[in-house]
Amino acid sequence: LYHIGLETNEDFVKKTKAGIRNLKRIIEINDEHQQKLIKDISLLNTYCKLQKLRLTRLFHYLFRMFEKRLYKNLTGKKPNLIVFDFYKLGYLCKITHQHSNLLV
């Protein structure tokens, strides 16, 4: 991911991960607006679909297997945006399975 020299790819990925952690916290404490957030935020919407299909653990496992390769792609010279989407979803699965399940 290239940002015209404003920040490095590594910094961008780091900030993305921080944003996903914050999103998880917001969802956990905001029951009142949870369904609207899920509808409006595609990352949460996709996570919920995986959760309904009982695939979040599998996705977490796959993410753990490929996390370093995905990160290498994202911080390399030609990052792939599909890989970025997979990375974000995998990271959300990872942090929810490390603690408690999100949106149960």
Residue pairs with C-beta under 8 A, 6 or more apart in sequence:
1 9
1 12
1 13
1 74
1 79
1 81
1 84
2 9
2 79
3 9
3 12
7 15
8 75
9 74
9 75
9 76
9 79
10 75
13 71
13 74
13 75
13 87
16 84
16 88
17 91
20 43
20 88
20 91
20 92
20 95
21 95
23 41
23 43
23 44
23 92
24 92
24 95
24 96
24 102
26 37
27 34
27 37
27 38
27 44
27 102
27 103
28 102
30 37
34 103
37 44
38 44
38 45
38 48
38 103
39 45
43 88
43 89
43 92
44 103
46 89
47 56
47 89
47 92
47 93
47 96
47 102
47 103
48 103
50 56
50 59
50 89
50 93
51 101
51 102
51 103
51 104
56 93
56 96
56 97
56 101
57 93
57 97
59 89
59 90
59 93
60 90
60 93
60 94
60 97
62 90
63 70
63 86
63 87
63 89
63 90
63 91
63 93
63 94
64 94
66 90
67 87
67 90
67 94
70 83
70 86
70 87
70 90
71 87
73 79
73 80
73 83
74 80
74 83
74 84
74 87
92 102
96 102
